[in-house]
Amino acid sequence: MTEQSAPPVRVERDGDVAVVVLDNPPLNLFTPAVFRALDAAVAQLVALTDPQRPDRARAVLFEARGRVVSGGVDVTFFRDIAEGPEPIVRGGELWAQLLRVAQAVEDLPVPTVFAAHGLTLTAAFELSLCCDILLAAERASFGLVEIVVGLTPSMGGPQRLAERAGPARARELIFTGERYPAAVLERWNVVNRVLPDEGFAEAARAYAHQVAAGPTVAHAATKQLVATAVRQGARAADALVPEVSGALFASEDLRGAVRSFLTDGPGKATYVGR
């Protein structure tokens, strides 16, 4: 496949890490073609992270090429829906499709990391909120600016911002339509870590490899328990513990790590993701 024919969203492998690349120059705008490519990439991720797959990916990293992560959605897409037949039906179908993609990313059974090296607007920002870890370069900035076209973010942004930063901050960010620097969103618990601009891409890859090298089955249990606690409460997560965490005792990772601990001491175990 030539560079010109490469899809605007594609999945590459870097060892145990599946890397999702957004590459639609010059601004990485989300168009119908980009949304279709994202849908296909996420379906590929589901297959690549399947626990039964012998060469499964053990972490996922989202990154973008170019000066910005994304300038947002191509507004002509919204115009075509609004001015075409059955705009309410077509608009609802669009959001339902995008929410399926967002939820599929959220439900992947491995750690997911989003690397934001620059401006990250609308759909790209919402996609980042579906990931477990959001890393940002010092120069990165973020915005849900849908008010400029009379929309509210509808790929899961408001509700996932509320999970991370609380409802008041979520409303503020969306009502103003302002761009917020990475340092501010780190204080609001939206961004996990702000890293130096220099060497950011390499540092984000290293972080993804670090979590990929951990106990993959235990990471999946952590994701399930945290998601349940956030949406249903701590007692609902407690109820899952015997089943979810009990199963870890049958994993190769736990057995090997326990042997390593008893033989060599803590911190020397290596994991195979089983």
ChimeraX commands (.cxc) that place a marker at each C-alpha (Angstrom):
marker #1 position 0.00,0.00,0.00 radius 0.5
marker #1 position 1.42,3.37,-0.98 radius 0.5
marker #1 position 1.58,6.29,1.40 radius 0.5
marker #1 position -1.09,8.09,-0.63 radius 0.5
marker #1 position -3.52,5.19,-0.38 radius 0.5
marker #1 position -2.99,4.53,3.32 radius 0.5
marker #1 position -6.19,4.92,5.35 radius 0.5
marker #1 position -6.43,8.10,7.43 radius 0.5
marker #1 position -6.73,5.96,10.56 radius 0.5
marker #1 position -4.66,2.80,10.64 radius 0.5
marker #1 position -3.33,0.26,13.12 radius 0.5
marker #1 position 0.36,-0.57,13.33 radius 0.5
marker #1 position 2.18,-3.00,15.62 radius 0.5
marker #1 position 5.13,-2.09,17.82 radius 0.5
marker #1 position 5.81,-5.31,19.67 radius 0.5
marker #1 position 3.09,-5.87,22.26 radius 0.5
marker #1 position 1.57,-2.45,21.55 radius 0.5
marker #1 position -1.07,-1.80,18.89 radius 0.5
marker #1 position -0.62,1.78,17.68 radius 0.5
marker #1 position -3.59,3.60,16.17 radius 0.5
marker #1 position -2.36,6.38,13.90 radius 0.5
marker #1 position -4.51,9.36,12.86 radius 0.5
marker #1 position -3.01,10.71,9.65 radius 0.5
marker #1 position -5.26,12.98,7.58 radius 0.5
marker #1 position -3.14,16.04,6.77 radius 0.5
marker #1 position -2.96,18.91,7.16 radius 0.5
marker #1 position -5.27,19.19,10.20 radius 0.5
marker #1 position -6.36,15.59,10.79 radius 0.5
marker #1 position -9.99,16.65,10.38 radius 0.5
marker #1 position -12.64,14.02,11.00 radius 0.5
marker #1 position -14.56,13.42,7.77 radius 0.5
marker #1 position -16.94,10.59,6.88 radius 0.5
marker #1 position -13.93,8.69,5.48 radius 0.5
marker #1 position -11.98,9.22,8.71 radius 0.5
marker #1 position -14.91,8.05,10.83 radius 0.5
marker #1 position -15.23,4.93,8.65 radius 0.5
marker #1 position -11.50,4.26,8.99 radius 0.5
marker #1 position -11.75,4.75,12.77 radius 0.5
marker #1 position -14.61,2.26,12.92 radius 0.5
marker #1 position -12.53,-0.29,10.99 radius 0.5
marker #1 position -9.46,0.36,13.15 radius 0.5
marker #1 position -11.39,-0.19,16.36 radius 0.5
marker #1 position -12.82,-3.44,15.01 radius 0.5
marker #1 position -9.24,-4.46,14.31 radius 0.5
marker #1 position -8.25,-3.56,17.87 radius 0.5
marker #1 position -11.00,-5.77,19.26 radius 0.5
marker #1 position -9.54,-8.68,17.30 radius 0.5
marker #1 position -5.92,-7.84,18.16 radius 0.5
marker #1 position -6.59,-7.68,21.91 radius 0.5
marker #1 position -8.64,-10.87,22.10 radius 0.5
marker #1 position -7.29,-12.87,25.06 radius 0.5
marker #1 position -7.43,-16.07,22.98 radius 0.5
marker #1 position -5.14,-14.64,20.31 radius 0.5
marker #1 position -1.58,-15.99,20.73 radius 0.5
marker #1 position 0.01,-12.76,19.45 radius 0.5
marker #1 position -2.45,-10.44,21.15 radius 0.5
marker #1 position -1.63,-6.79,21.67 radius 0.5
marker #1 position -1.25,-6.07,25.39 radius 0.5
marker #1 position -1.72,-2.29,25.20 radius 0.5
marker #1 position -3.08,0.24,22.71 radius 0.5
marker #1 position -1.58,3.64,21.93 radius 0.5
marker #1 position -3.43,6.36,20.00 radius 0.5
marker #1 position -1.24,8.96,18.32 radius 0.5
marker #1 position -1.45,11.44,15.45 radius 0.5
marker #1 position 0.88,12.61,12.71 radius 0.5
marker #1 position 1.50,16.25,11.91 radius 0.5
marker #1 position 1.53,19.54,13.79 radius 0.5
marker #1 position -1.82,19.02,15.53 radius 0.5
marker #1 position -3.65,16.00,16.84 radius 0.5
marker #1 position -6.87,17.19,15.21 radius 0.5
marker #1 position -8.58,20.43,14.26 radius 0.5
marker #1 position -11.94,18.75,14.83 radius 0.5
marker #1 position -14.69,17.59,12.49 radius 0.5
marker #1 position -15.05,18.80,8.91 radius 0.5
marker #1 position -18.07,21.09,9.30 radius 0.5
marker #1 position -19.34,20.30,5.80 radius 0.5
marker #1 position -20.26,16.89,7.23 radius 0.5
marker #1 position -22.65,18.54,9.67 radius 0.5
marker #1 position -24.03,20.80,6.94 radius 0.5
marker #1 position -24.82,17.82,4.74 radius 0.5
marker #1 position -26.78,16.20,7.56 radius 0.5
marker #1 position -28.56,19.37,8.66 radius 0.5
marker #1 position -29.59,20.40,5.14 radius 0.5
marker #1 position -30.31,16.92,3.81 radius 0.5
marker #1 position -33.32,14.63,4.23 radius 0.5
marker #1 position -34.34,13.43,7.70 radius 0.5
marker #1 position -31.68,15.36,9.64 radius 0.5
marker #1 position -32.93,14.15,13.02 radius 0.5
marker #1 position -32.76,10.50,11.97 radius 0.5
marker #1 position -29.38,10.86,10.29 radius 0.5
marker #1 position -27.97,12.86,13.19 radius 0.5
marker #1 position -29.13,10.25,15.68 radius 0.5
marker #1 position -27.64,7.48,13.58 radius 0.5
marker #1 position -24.30,9.30,13.45 radius 0.5
marker #1 position -24.10,9.71,17.21 radius 0.5
marker #1 position -25.18,6.11,17.81 radius 0.5
marker #1 position -22.41,4.91,15.51 radius 0.5
marker #1 position -19.76,7.08,17.15 radius 0.5
marker #1 position -20.85,6.04,20.63 radius 0.5
marker #1 position -20.47,2.39,19.63 radius 0.5
marker #1 position -16.89,3.17,18.61 radius 0.5
marker #1 position -16.23,5.08,21.85 radius 0.5
marker #1 position -17.61,2.27,23.98 radius 0.5
marker #1 position -15.63,-0.35,22.07 radius 0.5
marker #1 position -12.41,1.55,22.82 radius 0.5
marker #1 position -13.40,1.87,26.46 radius 0.5
marker #1 position -14.17,-1.86,26.70 radius 0.5
marker #1 position -10.88,-3.11,25.25 radius 0.5
marker #1 position -9.41,-5.61,27.75 radius 0.5
marker #1 position -5.96,-3.99,27.79 radius 0.5
marker #1 position -4.63,-0.57,28.88 radius 0.5
marker #1 position -5.29,2.19,26.36 radius 0.5
marker #1 position -3.13,5.31,26.13 radius 0.5
marker #1 position -3.83,8.50,24.15 radius 0.5
marker #1 position -0.83,10.70,23.26 radius 0.5
marker #1 position -1.75,14.34,22.57 radius 0.5
marker #1 position 1.22,16.28,21.23 radius 0.5
marker #1 position -0.65,19.43,20.13 radius 0.5
marker #1 position -4.10,20.91,19.55 radius 0.5
marker #1 position -6.80,18.28,20.22 radius 0.5
marker #1 position -10.35,19.33,19.39 radius 0.5
marker #1 position -13.83,17.77,19.38 radius 0.5
marker #1 position -13.90,14.15,18.18 radius 0.5
marker #1 position -10.22,13.58,18.91 radius 0.5
marker #1 position -10.63,14.95,22.44 radius 0.5
marker #1 position -13.70,12.77,22.97 radius 0.5
marker #1 position -11.76,9.74,21.74 radius 0.5
marker #1 position -8.99,10.52,24.22 radius 0.5
marker #1 position -11.53,10.51,27.05 radius 0.5
marker #1 position -12.41,6.90,26.19 radius 0.5
marker #1 position -8.82,5.86,26.89 radius 0.5
marker #1 position -7.50,4.78,30.26 radius 0.5
marker #1 position -4.56,7.18,30.23 radius 0.5
marker #1 position -4.32,10.61,28.57 radius 0.5
marker #1 position -0.75,11.85,28.12 radius 0.5
marker #1 position -0.21,15.41,26.91 radius 0.5
marker #1 position 2.80,17.38,25.77 radius 0.5
marker #1 position 3.38,20.73,27.43 radius 0.5
marker #1 position 2.23,22.58,24.32 radius 0.5
marker #1 position -0.93,20.49,23.90 radius 0.5
marker #1 position -4.33,22.11,24.27 radius 0.5
marker #1 position -7.83,20.72,24.22 radius 0.5
marker #1 position -11.32,21.88,23.42 radius 0.5
marker #1 position -14.87,20.76,22.87 radius 0.5
marker #1 position -15.85,23.67,20.66 radius 0.5
marker #1 position -19.10,22.33,19.24 radius 0.5
marker #1 position -21.00,25.44,20.37 radius 0.5
marker #1 position -19.59,27.26,17.33 radius 0.5
marker #1 position -21.89,25.15,15.14 radius 0.5
marker #1 position -24.77,24.86,17.62 radius 0.5
marker #1 position -23.98,21.34,18.81 radius 0.5
marker #1 position -23.12,19.67,22.06 radius 0.5
marker #1 position -20.32,17.06,21.99 radius 0.5
marker #1 position -22.06,13.76,21.38 radius 0.5
marker #1 position -19.33,11.13,21.11 radius 0.5
marker #1 position -19.40,10.72,24.87 radius 0.5
marker #1 position -17.44,13.83,25.79 radius 0.5
marker #1 position -19.75,15.48,28.35 radius 0.5
marker #1 position -20.35,12.35,30.38 radius 0.5
marker #1 position -16.72,11.24,30.34 radius 0.5
marker #1 position -15.51,14.69,31.27 radius 0.5
marker #1 position -17.96,14.57,34.18 radius 0.5
marker #1 position -16.42,11.24,35.25 radius 0.5
marker #1 position -12.93,12.71,35.29 radius 0.5
marker #1 position -13.39,16.33,36.32 radius 0.5
marker #1 position -16.88,16.47,37.82 radius 0.5
marker #1 position -20.10,17.88,36.36 radius 0.5
marker #1 position -19.34,21.56,37.02 radius 0.5
marker #1 position -16.03,21.45,35.15 radius 0.5
marker #1 position -17.60,19.48,32.30 radius 0.5
marker #1 position -20.31,22.10,31.86 radius 0.5
marker #1 position -17.79,24.94,32.06 radius 0.5
marker #1 position -15.51,23.47,29.42 radius 0.5
marker #1 position -18.36,22.80,27.00 radius 0.5
marker #1 position -20.38,25.97,27.66 radius 0.5
marker #1 position -17.39,28.24,27.00 radius 0.5
marker #1 position -16.06,26.40,23.96 radius 0.5
marker #1 position -12.60,27.56,25.02 radius 0.5
marker #1 position -9.30,25.82,24.45 radius 0.5
marker #1 position -7.68,24.62,27.65 radius 0.5
marker #1 position -3.93,24.03,28.07 radius 0.5
marker #1 position -2.68,20.64,29.15 radius 0.5
marker #1 position -1.54,21.95,32.55 radius 0.5
marker #1 position -5.05,23.14,33.42 radius 0.5
marker #1 position -6.64,19.84,32.43 radius 0.5
marker #1 position -4.04,17.96,34.43 radius 0.5
marker #1 position -5.17,19.93,37.51 radius 0.5
marker #1 position -8.77,19.03,36.66 radius 0.5
marker #1 position -7.84,15.29,36.46 radius 0.5
marker #1 position -8.69,15.11,32.77 radius 0.5
marker #1 position -5.08,14.71,31.64 radius 0.5
marker #1 position -3.10,12.08,33.54 radius 0.5
marker #1 position 0.39,13.40,32.88 radius 0.5
marker #1 position 1.97,16.38,31.14 radius 0.5
marker #1 position 5.31,15.48,29.58 radius 0.5
marker #1 position 8.00,17.68,28.00 radius 0.5
marker #1 position 7.48,18.63,24.36 radius 0.5
marker #1 position 10.94,17.39,23.47 radius 0.5
marker #1 position 10.89,13.64,23.16 radius 0.5
marker #1 position 7.14,13.43,23.81 radius 0.5
marker #1 position 6.40,10.80,21.14 radius 0.5
marker #1 position 9.16,8.56,22.43 radius 0.5
marker #1 position 8.04,9.00,26.04 radius 0.5
marker #1 position 4.45,8.12,25.13 radius 0.5
marker #1 position 5.63,4.96,23.34 radius 0.5
marker #1 position 7.74,4.04,26.35 radius 0.5
marker #1 position 4.74,4.49,28.65 radius 0.5
marker #1 position 2.59,2.27,26.42 radius 0.5
marker #1 position 5.29,-0.41,26.43 radius 0.5
marker #1 position 5.55,-0.15,30.21 radius 0.5
marker #1 position 1.88,-0.93,30.75 radius 0.5
marker #1 position 1.96,-3.58,28.01 radius 0.5
marker #1 position 4.69,-5.40,29.93 radius 0.5
marker #1 position 2.52,-5.66,33.05 radius 0.5
marker #1 position 0.04,-8.37,34.09 radius 0.5
marker #1 position -2.46,-8.07,31.25 radius 0.5
marker #1 position -5.17,-10.19,32.85 radius 0.5
marker #1 position -4.96,-8.20,36.08 radius 0.5
marker #1 position -5.11,-4.94,34.11 radius 0.5
marker #1 position -8.36,-6.13,32.51 radius 0.5
marker #1 position -9.76,-6.83,35.99 radius 0.5
marker #1 position -8.72,-3.37,37.15 radius 0.5
marker #1 position -10.50,-1.76,34.20 radius 0.5
marker #1 position -13.68,-3.70,34.91 radius 0.5
marker #1 position -13.71,-2.86,38.60 radius 0.5
marker #1 position -12.99,0.84,38.09 radius 0.5
marker #1 position -15.64,1.20,35.39 radius 0.5
marker #1 position -18.22,-0.54,37.56 radius 0.5
marker #1 position -17.37,1.62,40.58 radius 0.5
marker #1 position -17.65,4.84,38.59 radius 0.5
marker #1 position -21.00,3.98,37.03 radius 0.5
marker #1 position -22.67,1.82,39.65 radius 0.5
marker #1 position -20.84,2.51,42.88 radius 0.5
marker #1 position -18.18,0.86,45.01 radius 0.5
marker #1 position -20.52,-1.82,46.36 radius 0.5
marker #1 position -21.36,-2.96,42.83 radius 0.5
marker #1 position -17.63,-3.27,42.14 radius 0.5
marker #1 position -17.22,-5.17,45.43 radius 0.5
marker #1 position -19.78,-7.69,44.22 radius 0.5
marker #1 position -17.66,-8.40,41.14 radius 0.5
marker #1 position -14.41,-8.95,43.01 radius 0.5
marker #1 position -14.80,-12.67,43.82 radius 0.5
marker #1 position -15.47,-13.52,40.18 radius 0.5
marker #1 position -13.14,-11.05,38.47 radius 0.5
marker #1 position -10.20,-11.16,40.87 radius 0.5
marker #1 position -10.66,-14.79,41.84 radius 0.5
marker #1 position -10.00,-15.77,38.23 radius 0.5
marker #1 position -6.55,-14.17,38.41 radius 0.5
marker #1 position -5.27,-17.10,40.46 radius 0.5
marker #1 position -5.59,-19.28,37.36 radius 0.5
marker #1 position -3.48,-16.95,35.20 radius 0.5
marker #1 position 0.06,-17.76,34.10 radius 0.5
marker #1 position 1.04,-14.22,35.02 radius 0.5
marker #1 position 0.07,-14.58,38.69 radius 0.5
marker #1 position 1.62,-18.01,39.06 radius 0.5
marker #1 position 4.87,-16.88,37.45 radius 0.5
marker #1 position 4.99,-13.65,39.44 radius 0.5
marker #1 position 4.44,-15.46,42.73 radius 0.5
marker #1 position 7.26,-17.90,41.92 radius 0.5
marker #1 position 9.51,-15.00,40.95 radius 0.5
marker #1 position 8.68,-13.11,44.17 radius 0.5
marker #1 position 9.45,-16.13,46.35 radius 0.5
marker #1 position 12.64,-17.03,44.47 radius 0.5
marker #1 position 14.15,-13.68,43.45 radius 0.5
marker #1 position 12.25,-11.05,45.44 radius 0.5
marker #1 position 9.74,-8.40,44.33 radius 0.5
marker #1 position 9.88,-6.51,41.07 radius 0.5
marker #1 position 11.67,-9.10,38.93 radius 0.5
marker #1 position 8.68,-10.91,37.41 radius 0.5
marker #1 position 8.03,-10.86,33.70 radius 0.5
marker #1 position 4.54,-11.35,32.28 radius 0.5
marker #1 position 3.26,-13.15,29.21 radius 0.5
marker #1 position -0.28,-11.76,29.18 radius 0.5
marker #1 position -1.99,-15.04,30.06 radius 0.5
marker link #1:1,2 radius 0.2
marker link #1:2,3 radius 0.2
marker link #1:3,4 radius 0.2
marker link #1:4,5 radius 0.2
marker link #1:5,6 radius 0.2
marker link #1:6,7 radius 0.2
marker link #1:7,8 radius 0.2
marker link #1:8,9 radius 0.2
marker link #1:9,10 radius 0.2
marker link #1:10,11 radius 0.2
marker link #1:11,12 radius 0.2
marker link #1:12,13 radius 0.2
marker link #1:13,14 radius 0.2
marker link #1:14,15 radius 0.2
marker link #1:15,16 radius 0.2
marker link #1:16,17 radius 0.2
marker link #1:17,18 radius 0.2
marker link #1:18,19 radius 0.2
marker link #1:19,20 radius 0.2
marker link #1:20,21 radius 0.2
marker link #1:21,22 radius 0.2
marker link #1:22,23 radius 0.2
marker link #1:23,24 radius 0.2
marker link #1:24,25 radius 0.2
marker link #1:25,26 radius 0.2
marker link #1:26,27 radius 0.2
marker link #1:27,28 radius 0.2
marker link #1:28,29 radius 0.2
marker link #1:29,30 radius 0.2
marker link #1:30,31 radius 0.2
marker link #1:31,32 radius 0.2
marker link #1:32,33 radius 0.2
marker link #1:33,34 radius 0.2
marker link #1:34,35 radius 0.2
marker link #1:35,36 radius 0.2
marker link #1:36,37 radius 0.2
marker link #1:37,38 radius 0.2
marker link #1:38,39 radius 0.2
marker link #1:39,40 radius 0.2
marker link #1:40,41 radius 0.2
marker link #1:41,42 radius 0.2
marker link #1:42,43 radius 0.2
marker link #1:43,44 radius 0.2
marker link #1:44,45 radius 0.2
marker link #1:45,46 radius 0.2
marker link #1:46,47 radius 0.2
marker link #1:47,48 radius 0.2
marker link #1:48,49 radius 0.2
marker link #1:49,50 radius 0.2
marker link #1:50,51 radius 0.2
marker link #1:51,52 radius 0.2
marker link #1:52,53 radius 0.2
marker link #1:53,54 radius 0.2
marker link #1:54,55 radius 0.2
marker link #1:55,56 radius 0.2
marker link #1:56,57 radius 0.2
marker link #1:57,58 radius 0.2
marker link #1:58,59 radius 0.2
marker link #1:59,60 radius 0.2
marker link #1:60,61 radius 0.2
marker link #1:61,62 radius 0.2
marker link #1:62,63 radius 0.2
marker link #1:63,64 radius 0.2
marker link #1:64,65 radius 0.2
marker link #1:65,66 radius 0.2
marker link #1:66,67 radius 0.2
marker link #1:67,68 radius 0.2
marker link #1:68,69 radius 0.2
marker link #1:69,70 radius 0.2
marker link #1:70,71 radius 0.2
marker link #1:71,72 radius 0.2
marker link #1:72,73 radius 0.2
marker link #1:73,74 radius 0.2
marker link #1:74,75 radius 0.2
marker link #1:75,76 radius 0.2
marker link #1:76,77 radius 0.2
marker link #1:77,78 radius 0.2
marker link #1:78,79 radius 0.2
marker link #1:79,80 radius 0.2
marker link #1:80,81 radius 0.2
marker link #1:81,82 radius 0.2
marker link #1:82,83 radius 0.2
marker link #1:83,84 radius 0.2
marker link #1:84,85 radius 0.2
marker link #1:85,86 radius 0.2
marker link #1:86,87 radius 0.2
marker link #1:87,88 radius 0.2
marker link #1:88,89 radius 0.2
marker link #1:89,90 radius 0.2
marker link #1:90,91 radius 0.2
marker link #1:91,92 radius 0.2
marker link #1:92,93 radius 0.2
marker link #1:93,94 radius 0.2
marker link #1:94,95 radius 0.2
marker link #1:95,96 radius 0.2
marker link #1:96,97 radius 0.2
marker link #1:97,98 radius 0.2
marker link #1:98,99 radius 0.2
marker link #1:99,100 radius 0.2
marker link #1:100,101 radius 0.2
marker link #1:101,102 radius 0.2
marker link #1:102,103 radius 0.2
marker link #1:103,104 radius 0.2
marker link #1:104,105 radius 0.2
marker link #1:105,106 radius 0.2
marker link #1:106,107 radius 0.2
marker link #1:107,108 radius 0.2
marker link #1:108,109 radius 0.2
marker link #1:109,110 radius 0.2
marker link #1:110,111 radius 0.2
marker link #1:111,112 radius 0.2
marker link #1:112,113 radius 0.2
marker link #1:113,114 radius 0.2
marker link #1:114,115 radius 0.2
marker link #1:115,116 radius 0.2
marker link #1:116,117 radius 0.2
marker link #1:117,118 radius 0.2
marker link #1:118,119 radius 0.2
marker link #1:119,120 radius 0.2
marker link #1:120,121 radius 0.2
marker link #1:121,122 radius 0.2
marker link #1:122,123 radius 0.2
marker link #1:123,124 radius 0.2
marker link #1:124,125 radius 0.2
marker link #1:125,126 radius 0.2
marker link #1:126,127 radius 0.2
marker link #1:127,128 radius 0.2
marker link #1:128,129 radius 0.2
marker link #1:129,130 radius 0.2
marker link #1:130,131 radius 0.2
marker link #1:131,132 radius 0.2
marker link #1:132,133 radius 0.2
marker link #1:133,134 radius 0.2
marker link #1:134,135 radius 0.2
marker link #1:135,136 radius 0.2
marker link #1:136,137 radius 0.2
marker link #1:137,138 radius 0.2
marker link #1:138,139 radius 0.2
marker link #1:139,140 radius 0.2
marker link #1:140,141 radius 0.2
marker link #1:141,142 radius 0.2
marker link #1:142,143 radius 0.2
marker link #1:143,144 radius 0.2
marker link #1:144,145 radius 0.2
marker link #1:145,146 radius 0.2
marker link #1:146,147 radius 0.2
marker link #1:147,148 radius 0.2
marker link #1:148,149 radius 0.2
marker link #1:149,150 radius 0.2
marker link #1:150,151 radius 0.2
marker link #1:151,152 radius 0.2
marker link #1:152,153 radius 0.2
marker link #1:153,154 radius 0.2
marker link #1:154,155 radius 0.2
marker link #1:155,156 radius 0.2
marker link #1:156,157 radius 0.2
marker link #1:157,158 radius 0.2
marker link #1:158,159 radius 0.2
marker link #1:159,160 radius 0.2
marker link #1:160,161 radius 0.2
marker link #1:161,162 radius 0.2
marker link #1:162,163 radius 0.2
marker link #1:163,164 radius 0.2
marker link #1:164,165 radius 0.2
marker link #1:165,166 radius 0.2
marker link #1:166,167 radius 0.2
marker link #1:167,168 radius 0.2
marker link #1:168,169 radius 0.2
marker link #1:169,170 radius 0.2
marker link #1:170,171 radius 0.2
marker link #1:171,172 radius 0.2
marker link #1:172,173 radius 0.2
marker link #1:173,174 radius 0.2
marker link #1:174,175 radius 0.2
marker link #1:175,176 radius 0.2
marker link #1:176,177 radius 0.2
marker link #1:177,178 radius 0.2
marker link #1:178,179 radius 0.2
marker link #1:179,180 radius 0.2
marker link #1:180,181 radius 0.2
marker link #1:181,182 radius 0.2
marker link #1:182,183 radius 0.2
marker link #1:183,184 radius 0.2
marker link #1:184,185 radius 0.2
marker link #1:185,186 radius 0.2
marker link #1:186,187 radius 0.2
marker link #1:187,188 radius 0.2
marker link #1:188,189 radius 0.2
marker link #1:189,190 radius 0.2
marker link #1:190,191 radius 0.2
marker link #1:191,192 radius 0.2
marker link #1:192,193 radius 0.2
marker link #1:193,194 radius 0.2
marker link #1:194,195 radius 0.2
marker link #1:195,196 radius 0.2
marker link #1:196,197 radius 0.2
marker link #1:197,198 radius 0.2
marker link #1:198,199 radius 0.2
marker link #1:199,200 radius 0.2
marker link #1:200,201 radius 0.2
marker link #1:201,202 radius 0.2
marker link #1:202,203 radius 0.2
marker link #1:203,204 radius 0.2
marker link #1:204,205 radius 0.2
marker link #1:205,206 radius 0.2
marker link #1:206,207 radius 0.2
marker link #1:207,208 radius 0.2
marker link #1:208,209 radius 0.2
marker link #1:209,210 radius 0.2
marker link #1:210,211 radius 0.2
marker link #1:211,212 radius 0.2
marker link #1:212,213 radius 0.2
marker link #1:213,214 radius 0.2
marker link #1:214,215 radius 0.2
marker link #1:215,216 radius 0.2
marker link #1:216,217 radius 0.2
marker link #1:217,218 radius 0.2
marker link #1:218,219 radius 0.2
marker link #1:219,220 radius 0.2
marker link #1:220,221 radius 0.2
marker link #1:221,222 radius 0.2
marker link #1:222,223 radius 0.2
marker link #1:223,224 radius 0.2
marker link #1:224,225 radius 0.2
marker link #1:225,226 radius 0.2
marker link #1:226,227 radius 0.2
marker link #1:227,228 radius 0.2
marker link #1:228,229 radius 0.2
marker link #1:229,230 radius 0.2
marker link #1:230,231 radius 0.2
marker link #1:231,232 radius 0.2
marker link #1:232,233 radius 0.2
marker link #1:233,234 radius 0.2
marker link #1:234,235 radius 0.2
marker link #1:235,236 radius 0.2
marker link #1:236,237 radius 0.2
marker link #1:237,238 radius 0.2
marker link #1:238,239 radius 0.2
marker link #1:239,240 radius 0.2
marker link #1:240,241 radius 0.2
marker link #1:241,242 radius 0.2
marker link #1:242,243 radius 0.2
marker link #1:243,244 radius 0.2
marker link #1:244,245 radius 0.2
marker link #1:245,246 radius 0.2
marker link #1:246,247 radius 0.2
marker link #1:247,248 radius 0.2
marker link #1:248,249 radius 0.2
marker link #1:249,250 radius 0.2
marker link #1:250,251 radius 0.2
marker link #1:251,252 radius 0.2
marker link #1:252,253 radius 0.2
marker link #1:253,254 radius 0.2
marker link #1:254,255 radius 0.2
marker link #1:255,256 radius 0.2
marker link #1:256,257 radius 0.2
marker link #1:257,258 radius 0.2
marker link #1:258,259 radius 0.2
marker link #1:259,260 radius 0.2
marker link #1:260,261 radius 0.2
marker link #1:261,262 radius 0.2
marker link #1:262,263 radius 0.2
marker link #1:263,264 radius 0.2
marker link #1:264,265 radius 0.2
marker link #1:265,266 radius 0.2
marker link #1:266,267 radius 0.2
marker link #1:267,268 radius 0.2
marker link #1:268,269 radius 0.2
marker link #1:269,270 radius 0.2
marker link #1:270,271 radius 0.2
marker link #1:271,272 radius 0.2
marker link #1:272,273 radius 0.2
marker link #1:273,274 radius 0.2
view
